[in-house]
Amino acid sequence: FRDGSLTYSMGYSVVVTAIFTVLGLIVCTCAAYPLSKKRLKGKIGFTFLLMFPMYFGAGLIPSYLLFKSLGLLDTMWVLILPLIYSPYNMLIMKTNLQSSIPDSLEESAFLDGATNFQILGHIVLPLSKPVIATLALFYAVGRWNAFADNQYYILKRHDLKMIQYRLAQMVSSAANAQTESLSEAAAVTSTPEVLQAAAIMFTTIPIICIYPFVQKYFTKGVMVGAVKG
């Protein structure tokens, strides 16, 4: 806590995780809601296109070249934009909307003159709080714990390193009996065990603070699609 760069990385990680979670939920909802409707023309084709990335990926090198051509390397957005769409999360929300939102409810809203966006904002989303809270937790924990993309795509700007990557560097340096400089005026030399214990506490406290507020929704959300008897 006395090191300025480490606390900066913690705050930066919180900001990135929050933006990533919000944008991820927006993209997931915009994809899942139309696909949950039978009236959507070309539903099978759109579903195939949106689910294809779940099974096949281009790989690390093509992704790196793509992000480089788009000018995303060494920017905060390379940690956010590539992963905000998750086929798995979209499938969970799509299944929930199909099973929990009756068609008759939306048909009555259409008869009252409501538009698709009004139905989504005033009917669908309020009734989907459990699955939204569950997916928000999935997005937040996934972004909070990931550091591989930070290692591959953030090369020059040290101020864009998230807390997980910085702690991984600390543990690696301690394991090799080296000193990891966290700032120009401070350096930390310790054993791998001490740093690993500090890393566990440092990275889990924010998630522990958030989880109690979404626990009741999370318990309902994980039951989506479960067999009921």
Backbone bond lengths (Angstrom), bond angles and torsions (degrees), N, CA, C in turn:
res aa  C-N    CA-C-N  psi(-1)  N-CA   C-N-CA  omega(-1)  CA-C   N-CA-C  phi
1 F - - - 1.458 - - 1.528 112.20 -
2 R 1.335 117.34 -24.20 1.464 119.60 179.51 1.520 111.84 -75.60
3 D 1.339 117.50 -18.11 1.456 120.08 -178.27 1.523 110.22 -85.49
4 G 1.317 116.14 125.41 1.462 119.45 -175.74 1.506 113.82 -68.00
5 S 1.330 117.85 -38.58 1.467 120.08 -176.39 1.522 111.80 -69.60
6 L 1.335 117.06 -32.08 1.462 119.79 -179.56 1.523 111.12 -71.28
7 T 1.340 116.28 -42.88 1.465 118.81 177.13 1.526 110.58 -67.46
8 Y 1.334 117.65 -33.30 1.464 120.30 175.02 1.520 110.50 -62.43
9 S 1.333 117.20 -42.67 1.462 120.83 178.78 1.524 111.10 -62.87
10 M 1.328 116.73 -36.06 1.459 119.88 177.29 1.524 110.92 -63.16
11 G 1.343 117.04 -48.89 1.462 119.79 178.13 1.514 112.46 -63.25
12 Y 1.323 116.78 -40.45 1.464 121.11 177.64 1.523 111.14 -62.37
13 S 1.328 117.71 -40.18 1.462 121.79 179.22 1.525 110.82 -65.26
14 V 1.325 116.37 -38.01 1.471 120.06 177.91 1.526 110.56 -63.44
15 V 1.339 116.95 -42.94 1.464 120.93 179.48 1.522 111.49 -64.14
16 V 1.331 116.68 -46.51 1.466 120.77 179.36 1.529 110.99 -61.74
17 T 1.330 116.31 -43.17 1.464 120.15 -179.82 1.521 111.15 -64.23
18 A 1.318 117.73 -40.99 1.466 120.92 -179.75 1.528 111.02 -65.43
19 I 1.336 117.15 -46.70 1.468 120.19 178.71 1.528 110.41 -63.10
20 F 1.318 116.43 -43.25 1.463 121.17 179.81 1.525 111.81 -60.83
21 T 1.328 116.63 -42.36 1.462 120.66 -179.01 1.522 111.65 -66.40
22 V 1.326 116.78 -44.64 1.474 120.45 -179.11 1.527 110.65 -64.16
23 L 1.336 117.28 -49.17 1.461 120.01 -179.95 1.525 111.37 -65.37
24 G 1.326 116.94 -36.48 1.455 119.73 178.12 1.514 112.39 -63.23
25 L 1.324 117.45 -41.98 1.462 120.67 178.37 1.527 111.24 -66.52
26 I 1.324 117.31 -38.09 1.465 120.24 178.70 1.528 110.66 -64.09
27 V 1.336 116.41 -48.06 1.463 120.62 -179.60 1.524 110.39 -64.23
28 C 1.330 116.95 -42.56 1.457 121.20 -179.51 1.528 111.42 -62.54
29 T 1.325 116.17 -42.47 1.466 120.44 179.71 1.524 111.35 -67.37
30 C 1.328 117.00 -42.48 1.464 121.04 -179.82 1.530 111.55 -64.89
31 A 1.318 117.88 -26.93 1.464 120.70 177.84 1.522 111.64 -85.87
32 A 1.342 116.90 -40.26 1.469 120.59 -173.31 1.527 112.61 -76.35
33 Y 1.324 118.44 -37.81 1.466 120.39 -175.38 1.522 112.49 -63.21
34 P 1.337 120.48 -49.29 1.476 118.07 178.14 1.529 112.78 -63.75
35 L 1.339 117.17 -37.87 1.463 119.56 -177.94 1.522 112.54 -70.31
36 S 1.319 117.43 -16.55 1.465 120.25 179.12 1.525 112.16 -83.73
37 K 1.345 117.66 -2.97 1.458 121.73 -176.78 1.529 111.03 -103.83
38 K 1.318 115.48 132.70 1.459 121.02 -179.81 1.527 111.70 -69.66
39 R 1.319 116.80 -24.80 1.460 120.63 -175.85 1.524 112.85 -77.09
40 L 1.334 118.39 -7.27 1.465 121.36 -179.39 1.524 109.98 -70.38
41 K 1.313 117.19 122.54 1.459 121.69 178.41 1.531 109.66 -78.33
42 G 1.311 116.28 137.24 1.458 120.74 -177.32 1.511 113.26 73.67
43 K 1.332 117.49 27.56 1.456 122.31 -175.78 1.523 111.86 -60.66
44 I 1.328 117.35 -40.59 1.469 120.83 -177.93 1.526 110.69 -64.87
45 G 1.326 116.95 -43.38 1.454 120.55 179.78 1.514 112.84 -65.02
46 F 1.341 116.74 -43.72 1.464 119.87 178.31 1.531 111.23 -64.68
47 T 1.334 115.87 -39.09 1.464 119.34 178.62 1.524 110.95 -62.95
48 F 1.329 116.57 -41.30 1.468 120.22 178.83 1.522 111.09 -62.69
49 L 1.327 116.95 -44.49 1.465 119.99 -179.16 1.521 112.21 -64.52
50 L 1.329 116.82 -38.44 1.453 120.26 -176.67 1.529 112.54 -80.04
51 M 1.330 117.59 -23.58 1.454 120.29 179.33 1.522 112.61 -93.61
52 F 1.322 118.15 -15.09 1.463 121.67 -177.90 1.536 112.82 -57.72
53 P 1.357 119.52 -41.80 1.474 119.17 179.88 1.523 114.12 -64.54
54 M 1.331 117.86 -13.94 1.458 120.55 178.67 1.525 111.44 -69.81
55 Y 1.326 116.32 -26.32 1.461 120.58 -175.26 1.529 112.81 -109.98
56 F 1.316 118.25 -25.59 1.460 121.49 -176.37 1.526 109.79 -132.80
57 G 1.344 115.68 137.36 1.455 121.77 177.02 1.511 110.71 -132.94
58 A 1.316 116.62 159.61 1.459 120.81 -177.50 1.519 112.11 -75.16
59 G 1.333 117.48 -29.04 1.453 120.25 -176.73 1.516 111.71 107.40
60 L 1.317 115.60 175.02 1.463 121.04 -173.56 1.527 112.43 -71.92
61 I 1.330 117.47 -46.60 1.469 120.05 -174.80 1.530 111.86 -66.13
62 P 1.337 120.21 -48.76 1.478 118.56 176.07 1.525 112.75 -60.22
63 S 1.328 116.66 -36.93 1.462 119.47 178.14 1.529 110.73 -64.31
64 Y 1.323 116.35 -42.56 1.466 120.17 178.70 1.526 110.82 -61.87
65 L 1.328 117.35 -44.42 1.467 120.65 179.50 1.526 111.30 -64.77
66 L 1.332 116.38 -37.05 1.466 119.92 178.03 1.520 111.02 -65.08
67 F 1.322 117.18 -47.30 1.462 120.29 -179.45 1.529 110.95 -64.85
68 K 1.322 116.39 -33.66 1.463 119.67 177.75 1.517 110.98 -66.77
69 S 1.343 117.16 -42.80 1.465 120.23 179.46 1.522 111.87 -67.90
70 L 1.325 117.14 -27.26 1.462 121.17 178.24 1.525 112.60 -86.00
71 G 1.331 116.87 -5.17 1.461 120.12 179.70 1.512 114.43 73.85
72 L 1.341 117.36 27.54 1.461 121.08 -177.84 1.519 113.49 -93.49
73 L 1.334 118.18 -13.78 1.450 120.09 -178.70 1.526 110.66 -63.81
74 D 1.322 114.94 143.01 1.470 121.68 -179.33 1.527 112.44 58.50
75 T 1.328 115.57 36.79 1.459 121.79 171.99 1.526 109.08 -132.03
76 M 1.295 116.31 159.54 1.457 120.42 178.59 1.526 111.79 -64.65
77 W 1.345 116.65 -29.81 1.460 120.20 -173.11 1.518 112.82 -72.90
78 V 1.334 118.54 -17.42 1.459 119.48 176.84 1.526 110.69 -70.30
79 L 1.331 117.13 -18.85 1.455 122.15 176.00 1.521 112.87 -89.45
80 I 1.334 116.80 -7.62 1.467 120.41 -173.44 1.530 111.69 -116.12
81 L 1.327 116.73 -58.01 1.458 120.67 -169.69 1.533 114.59 -63.59
82 P 1.335 120.94 -42.27 1.471 118.86 -175.47 1.523 114.64 -63.35
83 L 1.328 118.44 -23.54 1.461 120.69 -171.86 1.524 114.05 -115.62
84 I 1.335 118.10 5.80 1.465 117.78 -176.45 1.526 111.85 -70.06
85 Y 1.346 117.39 -24.42 1.462 118.84 175.20 1.522 109.01 -95.84
86 S 1.335 116.19 122.13 1.456 122.81 178.53 1.525 108.70 -120.91
87 P 1.337 118.86 113.81 1.475 120.21 178.37 1.527 112.40 -57.85
88 Y 1.317 117.30 -37.20 1.463 120.42 -179.23 1.525 111.18 -64.84
89 N 1.332 117.00 -46.77 1.459 120.37 178.41 1.520 111.52 -65.08
90 M 1.338 115.87 -37.96 1.467 119.14 177.47 1.523 110.82 -62.35
91 L 1.330 117.02 -39.63 1.461 120.75 179.46 1.523 111.31 -65.36
92 I 1.330 116.95 -38.53 1.464 120.05 177.58 1.521 110.71 -63.38
93 M 1.335 117.25 -46.25 1.465 119.86 -179.76 1.520 111.25 -66.99
94 K 1.305 117.64 -40.72 1.468 120.98 178.37 1.533 110.95 -59.98
95 T 1.324 116.79 -44.29 1.465 120.63 178.59 1.513 111.39 -63.90
96 N 1.331 116.80 -39.38 1.459 120.31 179.19 1.516 111.54 -65.95
97 L 1.331 117.24 -43.00 1.461 120.09 -179.09 1.526 110.90 -65.21
98 Q 1.309 117.43 -37.24 1.459 120.35 179.58 1.524 112.75 -69.36
99 S 1.338 116.27 -32.00 1.464 119.66 -174.61 1.528 113.30 -93.42
100 S 1.320 118.32 -24.51 1.464 120.22 -173.12 1.521 114.31 -108.44
101 I 1.322 117.84 -19.00 1.470 120.46 -178.72 1.535 108.15 -107.55
102 P 1.317 118.78 106.48 1.479 120.04 -179.56 1.522 111.64 -68.55
103 D 1.333 115.68 145.83 1.460 120.30 178.68 1.518 112.06 -64.10
104 S 1.332 116.80 -31.73 1.466 120.05 -178.68 1.525 111.49 -63.28
105 L 1.331 116.63 -31.40 1.464 119.67 179.52 1.521 110.72 -66.47
106 E 1.313 117.48 -42.51 1.458 120.70 179.04 1.528 111.02 -72.78
107 E 1.320 117.33 -35.35 1.465 119.69 178.56 1.522 110.99 -63.54
108 S 1.313 116.85 -39.44 1.472 119.20 177.64 1.524 111.05 -66.51
109 A 1.328 116.80 -34.43 1.463 119.83 177.26 1.528 110.83 -68.55
110 F 1.328 117.25 -37.97 1.463 120.64 176.26 1.527 110.82 -62.56
111 L 1.319 116.43 -39.38 1.473 120.07 179.69 1.526 111.30 -65.69
112 D 1.331 116.11 -27.13 1.467 120.56 177.93 1.515 112.35 -84.27
113 G 1.340 116.99 0.32 1.459 120.94 176.33 1.511 115.15 94.66
114 A 1.340 118.99 12.30 1.460 121.42 -179.31 1.526 110.48 -76.92
115 T 1.317 116.14 145.67 1.458 121.58 176.56 1.531 109.90 -90.41
116 N 1.331 116.27 173.44 1.464 120.28 179.51 1.523 111.21 -61.40
117 F 1.331 117.42 -40.85 1.455 120.11 -179.56 1.531 111.42 -68.63
118 Q 1.323 117.12 -36.03 1.464 119.82 177.13 1.522 111.32 -67.50
119 I 1.310 116.56 -39.41 1.471 120.05 177.17 1.518 110.56 -64.74
120 L 1.324 115.72 -41.51 1.461 119.86 179.63 1.522 111.15 -64.52
121 G 1.336 117.20 -43.88 1.453 120.43 -175.65 1.511 114.91 -78.00
122 H 1.336 117.30 -33.98 1.461 120.37 -173.22 1.526 114.08 -103.32
123 I 1.324 117.65 -15.68 1.468 119.55 -177.26 1.527 111.34 -121.30
124 V 1.327 116.05 -55.76 1.465 120.14 -171.64 1.526 111.78 -68.54
125 L 1.331 117.42 -52.53 1.468 119.72 -176.21 1.533 113.21 -64.14
126 P 1.347 119.80 -43.87 1.471 118.09 177.25 1.528 113.42 -60.66
127 L 1.326 117.66 -31.56 1.464 120.79 179.12 1.523 112.72 -84.06
128 S 1.328 116.95 -4.69 1.474 120.82 -176.94 1.524 112.03 -112.82
129 K 1.314 118.01 24.21 1.465 120.60 -178.99 1.532 113.05 -58.70
130 P 1.344 119.74 -40.74 1.473 118.13 179.78 1.520 113.54 -60.09
131 V 1.322 117.68 -47.03 1.463 119.50 -177.67 1.527 110.69 -72.19
132 I 1.335 118.19 -32.34 1.462 120.77 176.94 1.523 110.33 -65.36
133 A 1.333 117.10 -43.52 1.462 120.54 178.29 1.523 110.89 -64.67
134 T 1.324 117.03 -38.63 1.461 120.56 178.92 1.518 111.27 -64.59
135 L 1.328 116.53 -46.54 1.460 120.04 -179.91 1.532 111.49 -68.43
136 A 1.328 116.38 -34.10 1.463 118.81 176.38 1.525 110.43 -62.09
137 L 1.316 116.37 -39.79 1.458 120.02 177.66 1.528 110.77 -66.90
138 F 1.346 117.10 -39.96 1.463 120.59 177.08 1.523 110.76 -61.23
139 Y 1.321 116.31 -47.21 1.464 120.56 -179.87 1.535 111.02 -62.31
140 A 1.328 116.65 -47.90 1.459 120.40 -175.17 1.528 111.68 -65.48
141 V 1.319 116.91 -45.74 1.465 119.94 -179.15 1.527 110.28 -67.19
142 G 1.339 116.82 -40.25 1.454 119.46 179.19 1.515 113.01 -62.15
143 R 1.333 117.00 -43.74 1.461 120.35 178.53 1.526 110.98 -71.11
144 W 1.315 117.19 -37.61 1.457 120.74 -176.85 1.529 111.40 -66.09
145 N 1.314 117.43 -37.11 1.464 120.98 -175.67 1.528 113.29 -88.06
146 A 1.319 118.83 -15.26 1.464 121.31 -176.04 1.520 111.17 -81.96
147 F 1.310 115.60 141.16 1.464 119.93 174.53 1.519 112.55 -143.55
148 A 1.341 118.01 -2.25 1.465 120.21 -178.26 1.524 111.00 -64.28
149 D 1.346 117.34 -45.34 1.465 119.44 179.74 1.518 111.12 -65.40
150 N 1.334 117.25 -32.97 1.465 120.74 175.37 1.529 110.63 -62.80
151 Q 1.311 116.10 -35.38 1.454 121.52 -179.88 1.524 111.73 -73.96
152 Y 1.332 117.75 -35.34 1.459 121.22 -175.23 1.529 112.74 -84.50
153 Y 1.332 117.61 -36.94 1.461 120.80 -167.58 1.529 114.09 -108.19
154 I 1.323 118.46 -13.09 1.464 121.71 175.75 1.521 107.07 -106.81
155 L 1.330 116.74 102.07 1.460 120.90 -170.75 1.526 113.20 -108.02
156 K 1.299 118.05 -37.33 1.458 121.45 -171.93 1.520 113.39 -110.31
157 R 1.308 118.22 -34.76 1.461 120.99 -173.78 1.529 110.56 -90.58
158 H 1.311 116.56 106.76 1.459 121.20 -179.16 1.531 111.72 -72.87
159 D 1.333 117.06 -20.63 1.456 118.90 179.83 1.519 112.76 -74.43
160 L 1.339 117.71 -8.13 1.464 121.62 179.38 1.525 112.14 -101.71
161 K 1.322 117.34 10.61 1.460 120.37 178.19 1.530 109.50 -82.32
162 M 1.322 115.03 127.19 1.457 119.88 179.05 1.525 110.03 -77.77
163 I 1.322 115.63 165.33 1.453 121.33 -172.59 1.529 111.67 -62.53
164 Q 1.335 118.14 -34.97 1.464 120.01 -178.54 1.525 111.22 -66.30
165 Y 1.315 117.06 -41.91 1.460 120.37 179.97 1.528 110.71 -68.37
166 R 1.322 116.44 -38.64 1.466 119.82 179.62 1.534 110.65 -66.60
167 L 1.321 116.96 -40.23 1.458 120.05 177.72 1.524 111.31 -69.19
168 A 1.341 117.07 -35.56 1.464 119.86 175.89 1.520 110.77 -62.91
169 Q 1.320 116.92 -38.10 1.458 120.12 176.22 1.523 111.33 -65.57
170 M 1.328 117.01 -38.55 1.451 120.67 178.80 1.516 111.73 -63.03
171 V 1.325 116.27 -47.05 1.462 120.67 -179.47 1.520 110.70 -64.71
172 S 1.328 116.61 -40.23 1.461 119.89 179.12 1.526 111.25 -64.61
173 S 1.320 116.64 -40.78 1.455 119.97 179.80 1.523 111.47 -67.60
174 A 1.336 115.90 -39.29 1.462 119.04 178.93 1.521 110.82 -66.94
175 A 1.322 116.19 -36.99 1.461 119.92 179.40 1.515 111.19 -64.98
176 N 1.309 116.74 -29.70 1.473 121.21 178.77 1.517 112.27 -94.13
177 A 1.353 116.12 12.99 1.461 122.05 178.66 1.525 111.29 58.55
178 Q 1.325 115.40 41.35 1.450 120.52 178.42 1.523 109.38 -117.96
179 T 1.311 115.96 166.50 1.454 122.46 178.92 1.514 109.51 -102.83
180 E 1.340 115.28 126.00 1.458 121.26 179.48 1.522 108.79 -97.72
181 S 1.328 117.22 117.03 1.462 121.22 177.50 1.513 109.03 -82.88
182 L 1.317 115.27 120.40 1.456 120.77 179.82 1.519 112.29 -92.96
183 S 1.312 116.97 -18.27 1.456 121.14 176.07 1.519 107.71 -159.18
184 E 1.284 117.29 175.53 1.453 120.45 -179.00 1.526 111.94 -68.47
185 A 1.327 117.12 -24.87 1.458 120.14 -174.88 1.513 113.32 -109.65
186 A 1.344 118.67 1.60 1.451 119.59 -175.70 1.504 109.87 -142.13
187 A 1.329 116.12 146.03 1.454 122.45 177.55 1.518 108.29 -142.25
188 V 1.329 116.40 147.47 1.454 121.79 -177.78 1.512 108.89 -122.74
189 T 1.309 117.45 126.94 1.453 123.26 174.48 1.516 107.53 -123.83
190 S 1.325 117.61 121.30 1.443 120.21 -176.71 1.513 108.98 -155.19
191 T 1.315 115.97 179.69 1.457 120.81 178.39 1.518 109.73 -87.56
192 P 1.341 118.39 156.72 1.468 119.71 178.42 1.514 113.14 -59.47
193 E 1.337 117.65 -36.02 1.460 120.69 -177.96 1.520 111.57 -64.16
194 V 1.344 115.98 -43.69 1.467 119.83 -179.83 1.525 110.67 -64.51
195 L 1.329 116.33 -43.77 1.459 119.76 -179.24 1.529 111.51 -68.16
196 Q 1.318 117.46 -36.68 1.461 119.91 177.76 1.523 110.88 -65.06
197 A 1.324 116.86 -40.99 1.464 119.99 177.16 1.520 110.94 -63.92
198 A 1.347 116.73 -42.44 1.462 119.99 177.68 1.520 111.14 -65.32
199 A 1.334 116.88 -38.25 1.464 120.57 179.91 1.516 110.87 -63.61
200 I 1.330 116.99 -41.89 1.463 120.59 179.89 1.526 110.67 -60.17
201 M 1.325 116.82 -47.45 1.458 120.43 -179.34 1.522 111.25 -67.09
202 F 1.324 116.18 -42.95 1.460 120.81 -174.36 1.520 111.80 -65.45
203 T 1.329 116.98 -36.48 1.467 120.12 -174.82 1.520 113.72 -91.96
204 T 1.328 118.16 -18.88 1.466 119.20 -178.21 1.522 113.39 -94.54
205 I 1.318 117.98 -21.25 1.462 119.80 -177.87 1.535 112.74 -58.29
206 P 1.355 120.50 -46.07 1.470 118.50 179.02 1.529 113.33 -59.87
207 I 1.338 117.61 -40.68 1.460 120.16 179.13 1.520 110.62 -67.11
208 I 1.329 117.10 -39.30 1.459 120.69 177.97 1.525 110.95 -63.07
209 C 1.322 117.06 -34.67 1.468 120.60 179.21 1.529 111.84 -71.11
210 I 1.329 117.23 -30.93 1.464 120.84 -176.91 1.523 111.72 -84.58
211 Y 1.321 116.88 -36.64 1.466 120.82 -171.03 1.526 114.42 -56.04
212 P 1.350 121.23 -42.31 1.467 119.02 -178.48 1.522 114.47 -58.32
213 F 1.342 116.84 -28.23 1.459 119.59 -177.40 1.528 112.44 -77.41
214 V 1.330 117.53 -21.26 1.466 120.57 -178.91 1.515 111.56 -114.13
215 Q 1.336 117.84 7.11 1.457 120.45 -174.55 1.526 111.89 -63.90
216 K 1.342 117.31 -42.95 1.457 118.88 -177.50 1.526 111.62 -65.43
217 Y 1.352 116.67 -36.09 1.456 119.43 176.25 1.523 110.98 -73.56
218 F 1.329 116.87 -36.02 1.452 120.80 -179.24 1.525 110.77 -63.56
219 T 1.338 116.94 -39.33 1.460 120.64 179.89 1.525 111.00 -63.06
220 K 1.336 117.08 -38.16 1.456 120.29 176.98 1.521 111.25 -73.37
221 G 1.333 116.54 -39.04 1.453 120.59 -175.04 1.512 113.62 -66.07
222 V 1.338 117.41 -36.23 1.464 119.19 -178.10 1.517 111.47 -71.15
223 M 1.340 117.48 -12.96 1.464 121.08 178.66 1.520 112.22 -88.23
224 V 1.320 118.08 2.02 1.467 120.79 179.05 1.526 109.61 -62.26
225 G 1.296 116.38 124.43 1.460 120.47 179.82 1.507 114.27 86.09
226 A 1.339 119.01 -1.58 1.453 121.15 -179.11 1.545 110.30 -71.68
227 V 1.314 115.56 154.48 1.457 120.83 179.50 1.517 108.64 -77.68
228 K 1.315 115.66 129.03 1.459 120.46 -179.33 1.528 108.33 -114.93
229 G 1.330 115.84 135.87 1.444 119.99 -178.13 1.527 111.25 -132.52
